[in-house]
């Protein structure tokens, strides 16, 4: 029983140390998605402006 009780604090510390890495991973994924969205928005903007100047809007 004593060995089990000595392991529990280790797992609590270990699980706390994983959370920042997981959060940074999620932030990285969101950042990538935003970058892709900005590139796509730029393409749409160019397309709309091209259509407007060609008189198709």
Secondary structure, DSSP 8 states (H G I E B T S, - for coil): -HHHHHHHHHHHHHHHHHHHHHHHHHHHHHHHHHHHHHHHHHHHHHHHHHHHHTT--
